Amino acid sequence: MKEEFLMWKHWFSVIYGAIFEISWVVGFKHATTWWEWGLTAIAVYLSFYFLVTASRHLPAGTAYAVFVGLGTLGTTTVGMLLFGEAVSLLKIGLILLLLVGIGGLQTVTEKEA
């Protein structure tokens, strides 16, 4: 039971990193003041901090793939919901396919570990 908790703890580090990745991508596009750029820099640091922390306990390639996938998913979703980027059925279908791949990687990694 404790090992399963630790595995989820490491996956949550990947998720936290992806959330900060989404933040810095949005920051790069929309930051205009010094403090917005400062927050963007902090988000970059925290993003990679959480990824590196998780990679110490999870396979690095899998952790990175999930990190990038979640970042892509989040950035695309934020763009569509908050910034008026185009929405299409194909884009939504590909996002769902990405979610299935991310879930599959997590499931396979837990069984292999």
Secondary structure in CASP SS format (residue, H / E / C, confidence):
PFRMAT SS
TARGET T0000
AUTHOR 0000-0000-0000
METHOD secondary structure of the structure
MODEL  1
M C 1.00
K H 1.00
E H 1.00
E H 1.00
F H 1.00
L H 1.00
M H 1.00
W H 1.00
K H 1.00
H H 1.00
W H 1.00
F H 1.00
S H 1.00
V H 1.00
I H 1.00
Y H 1.00
G H 1.00
A H 1.00
I H 1.00
F H 1.00
E H 1.00
I H 1.00
S H 1.00
W H 1.00
V H 1.00
V H 1.00
G H 1.00
F H 1.00
K H 1.00
H H 1.00
A C 1.00
T C 1.00
T C 1.00
W H 1.00
W H 1.00
E H 1.00
W H 1.00
G H 1.00
L H 1.00
T H 1.00
A H 1.00
I H 1.00
A H 1.00
V H 1.00
Y H 1.00
L H 1.00
S H 1.00
F H 1.00
Y H 1.00
F H 1.00
L H 1.00
V H 1.00
T H 1.00
A H 1.00
S H 1.00
R C 1.00
H C 1.00
L C 1.00
P C 1.00
A H 1.00
G H 1.00
T H 1.00
A H 1.00
Y H 1.00
A H 1.00
V H 1.00
F H 1.00
V H 1.00
G H 1.00
L H 1.00
G H 1.00
T H 1.00
L H 1.00
G H 1.00
T H 1.00
T H 1.00
T H 1.00
V H 1.00
G H 1.00
M H 1.00
L H 1.00
L H 1.00
F C 1.00
G C 1.00
E C 1.00
A C 1.00
V C 1.00
S C 1.00
L H 1.00
L H 1.00
K H 1.00
I H 1.00
G H 1.00
L H 1.00
I H 1.00
L H 1.00
L H 1.00
L H 1.00
L H 1.00
V H 1.00
G H 1.00
I H 1.00
G H 1.00
G H 1.00
L H 1.00
Q H 1.00
T H 1.00
V H 1.00
T H 1.00
E H 1.00
K H 1.00
E H 1.00
A C 1.00
END
